[in-house]
Structures are given as structure tokens and as C-alpha cells.
Amino acid sequence: MAPKHGFNDSMIAQTISRGQTAFGYYYLNLYQCPPMTFKVVYNALALGGTGVSPQGVITAYYQPGNLKANASTC
């Protein structure tokens, strides 16, 4: 069964392990048509930790567009 929000835990894990980081979130540019960015907002110090843990993930979402893909190629 697919989750209602359109992604699962593996998308969050892939973004944290392979994505880039900026200002308290990880992001992964998705080269699809239309281009999208998947973002994971986190709190690195959750439960006294020193990195990203499942308890520190605040939210994850898709955002239309990304910085590297050209939307006119769709």
C-alpha cells in the first residue's frame, strides 16, 4: 500500500545519505518531468544526538522545480 503523501522512509534515507545539505535540511534534486526537489527538514540535536536520527526528522516534502534542471526540456 502506497503512503498518502507519495513517498516512503527509503526516500528520506536516500535524501539524507546522497543529498546535499543547506540551512538545517537535506535536499535531493529529482531529474524528472516536471523537475522536483525532495527536502528533509531535521533537528540534528534531537534527544542529545550529534547527527540525523529518525527522532530528529521534522518533515519531508516535495517542492516543484530544482536549481539544476531546465523545466523547458519537458
C-alpha positions, -999 to 999 in steps of 0.1 A, spaced: 0 0 0 14 34 -10 16 61 16 -8 91 12 20 116 9 36 99 -21 69 88 -6 82 63 20 110 60 45 135 49 19 131 83 1 140 101 34 170 78 39 182 82 4 180 120 6 200 121 39 227 97 26 230 110 -10 216 145 -9 231 179 -2 227 199 30 218 236 35 204 255 65 190 226 85 177 205 57 189 179 32 177 181 -4 179 159 -34 172 172 -69 150 148 -88 155 149 -126 121 141 -138 94 160 -158 85 183 -142 117 188 -121 112 184 -84 133 187 -52 127 164 -22 136 181 11 140 166 46 140 191 75 157 179 106 169 188 141 204 174 145 204 176 183 172 156 189 174 135 221 210 147 227 223 133 193 250 146 171 236 139 136 204 130 118 183 104 136 147 92 130 136 113 161 152 144 146 133 144 112 108 172 114 91 169 80 98 158 45 82 171 13 84 176 -25 90 211 -38 83 219 -75 115 228 -96 151 225 -88 182 246 -94 199 223 -119 172 211 -142 157 230 -171 120 229 -170 117 238 -207 130 204 -216 98 187 -206 
